[in-house]
Amino acid sequence: MPQRGLARCRWCATAVHWTITSAGARLAVDANPSALGSTAVYRDGTGTIRSRRPSAELPLLPYERLHLPHAATCIARSLENNPSRRRVS
């Protein structure tokens, strides 16, 4: 996915793409594709970055790339939401 549409996470400053899901919601995904990803990401004809969940009925298409949702990889948010993972000073 090209650099156009690239943003930064407000908590950890990692590069992300904001996508529009098939349900119309906004979803941040990591900027770099990942073989471990669970979200298919593509750019539609108008230039909008779209995402969806691949399934058995509609597997990953040739023009899509797998990305990880940023909520799964954001270090700052995982520490904020899980007190047991916080550092003790």
N, C-alpha and C positions, 0 to 999 in steps of 0.2 A: 504494500500500500504506500503510495507516495507521501511526501511530507505535508502536502496540502491537507488541511483539516486536523492538523496535529495540535493538541492542547497539552497542558500540564495538570497533573493531579494537584488539587489544592492542599492536600495533606503531606504527600511525600515527594512532589515535584517530578514524578516519573512521566515520561511522554505517553500520552493516551490518544486514542481516536474516540470521539463521541459518535455513536451510531444510533440509528433509528431501528428498533426491533420490528418484527413482523406484526406485533400488536400495537405499534405506534409509540412505544415508550423509548426514552433515551437510555443508552447503556454505554458505559465507558469500557473499552477493551484496551489491553496493552498494545502499544504501537507496533511491536514486532510479532510476526506470526510465530506460532508454537505448535509442535507436533502433539503436545499434550492439551491443546486448546479444545474447548467444547462449544465454541461459537463460530459459525461461518460468517465471514465478513466480505463484502463486495461493494463496489461503487456502482450505483444505478446510472441510467442514461442522463439524468439531470445533474450528476456529480455528487449526489447525497450518499454518504456512507451508510450502508444498511447491514443489519445482522439478523441471524436466525439460528435456531438449533437444528443441526442436521439430524435426520431420523432414518429409519430403515426405508420408509416410503419415499423420502426425498434426501438422498445422501449428498455429500459434498460435491458441488458442481465444479467443472474445470476452472471457472473464473473466480471461485471463492477461495479464501485462505482461512485456516483455523487460527483463532486468537483466543487467549485466555481473558475472561472478564476481569477487569482491573480490581474489582472487589475481592477476588480470590488471591490477588498477589500484593495488594497495597499493604506495605509494612506498617505504616503509621495507623491505618484504620484497624488492622488486626490487633495492634497493641492497645488501641483505645477501646475496642469492643471486647477484649478478652483480658481481664485483669491478671489472670494467672501467667500471661506471657510478658507482662511488664517487667522492666528491670527494677531491681531493688537497689536503692542508693545507700 
